[in-house]
């Protein structure tokens, strides 16, 4: 029931400008889902819904910002050009050196790209480990070569 209710909430906030939890509860009831304001409040928190301005002095519920692919690439390019100092690799791990204090921002930009070849990023203060799909070869695997080439492109000015 909770999964169905939360899916309905997401659908309702996409299709309607809902400003309050009371409005949301009423729309759920119109859909045949019986809820209390406390339940709606918990759902809003669990779904991490945010309020965004409508441009008319009001606010509405929305899902948290999801970067679109073009935005993610622009952000990654800017991060790589400004912060990445060196890129190297060993087997299926890419090691990136960044300016101090910028590794988390660059790793977040990489994560937002959602490249299927990347399993995870781990960021410290000025170093990022990019774990890629691959095998135990000593030479870089195809996913590593692909990612290294994309990282090279991101570092170039366009």
C-alpha positions in Angstrom: 0.0 0.0 0.0 2.8 2.4 0.9 4.6 1.8 -2.4 1.4 2.4 -4.4 0.6 5.5 -2.3 4.1 7.0 -2.8 4.0 6.2 -6.6 0.6 8.1 -6.7 2.2 11.0 -4.8 5.0 11.3 -7.4 2.4 11.2 -10.2 0.2 13.8 -8.6 3.1 16.3 -8.0 4.2 15.8 -11.6 0.7 16.5 -13.0 -0.5 19.2 -10.5 0.8 22.3 -8.8 0.4 21.1 -5.2 1.4 23.7 -2.6 0.4 22.0 0.7 0.3 18.6 2.3 -3.5 19.1 2.8 -3.9 19.6 -1.0 -1.9 16.5 -1.6 -3.9 14.5 0.9 -7.2 15.6 -0.7 -6.0 14.6 -4.2 -4.9 11.2 -2.8 -8.4 10.7 -1.3 -9.9 11.6 -4.7 -7.9 8.7 -6.1 -9.3 6.4 -3.5 -6.3 6.3 -1.2 -7.3 7.0 2.4 -4.5 9.0 4.2 -4.0 11.2 7.2 -1.9 14.4 7.2 0.7 12.6 9.3 1.1 9.8 6.7 1.4 12.4 3.9 4.0 14.2 6.0 6.1 11.0 6.4 5.7 10.2 2.7 6.9 13.7 1.7 10.0 13.2 4.0 10.8 9.7 2.7 10.4 10.8 -0.9 12.6 13.8 -0.2 10.2 16.1 -1.9 11.2 19.7 -2.2 9.2 22.9 -2.7 10.1 25.0 -5.7 8.9 28.4 -6.7 6.1 28.6 -9.3 7.0 32.1 -10.4 3.7 33.6 -9.1 4.8 34.0 -5.5 3.8 30.5 -4.6 5.6 27.2 -4.2 4.8 23.6 -5.3 6.1 20.2 -4.4 8.6 18.6 -6.7 11.0 15.7 -6.8 14.6 16.6 -6.0 16.6 18.0 -8.9 17.7 15.4 -11.4 20.4 16.7 -13.7 19.6 16.2 -17.4 22.4 14.7 -19.5 23.4 17.9 -21.1 23.7 19.7 -17.7 25.7 16.8 -16.3 28.2 16.9 -19.2 28.6 20.7 -18.9 29.1 20.4 -15.2 31.7 17.6 -15.6 33.5 19.5 -18.3 33.8 22.6 -16.1 34.9 20.5 -13.1 37.5 18.7 -15.2 38.9 21.8 -16.7 39.1 23.7 -13.5 40.0 21.1 -10.9 41.6 17.9 -12.5 45.4 18.0 -12.5 46.2 14.4 -13.6 44.5 11.2 -14.6 46.2 7.8 -14.4 45.0 4.2 -14.2 45.9 0.7 -13.1 43.9 -2.3 -14.3 40.2 -1.3 -13.7 40.9 1.7 -11.4 41.3 5.3 -12.6 43.2 7.6 -10.3 42.5 11.3 -10.6 44.4 14.1 -8.8 42.5 17.3 -8.3 43.2 20.7 -6.7 42.9 20.4 -2.9 39.3 20.3 -1.6 37.7 19.7 -5.0 37.7 15.9 -5.3 34.2 15.5 -4.0 32.8 18.0 -6.5 34.5 16.2 -9.4 33.4 12.8 -8.2 29.8 14.1 -7.9 30.0 15.4 -11.5 31.3 12.0 -12.6 28.5 10.2 -10.7 25.9 12.5 -12.4 27.1 11.3 -15.8 25.8 7.8 -15.0 28.1 6.0 -17.3 27.4 2.3 -17.3 31.2 1.5 -17.3 31.7 3.1 -13.9 30.9 1.1 -10.8 31.7 3.7 -8.2 33.7 6.8 -7.3 35.6 7.3 -4.1 36.8 10.8 -3.3 39.2 12.2 -0.7 40.4 15.7 -0.5 42.4 15.8 -3.7 42.2 12.3 -5.1 39.4 10.3 -6.7 39.4 6.6 -7.4 37.1 5.6 -10.2 36.3 1.9 -10.1 35.3 0.6 -13.5 34.0 -2.7 -14.9 36.9 -4.8 -16.1 38.9 -7.9 -15.5 42.3 -8.7 -14.1 44.4 -7.8 -17.1 47.5 -5.6 -16.6 46.6 -3.5 -19.7 43.6 -1.2 -19.4 40.3 -2.9 -20.2 37.9 -1.6 -22.9 35.7 0.2 -20.3 38.8 1.9 -18.8 40.0 3.0 -22.3 36.6 4.4 -23.1 36.4 6.3 -19.8 39.9 7.6 -20.1 39.1 8.9 -23.6 35.9 10.6 -22.3 37.8 12.1 -19.4 40.5 13.5 -21.8 37.7 15.1 -23.8 36.2 16.7 -20.7 39.6 18.2 -19.8 39.9 19.9 -23.2 38.5 23.3 -23.8 35.6 23.3 -26.2 
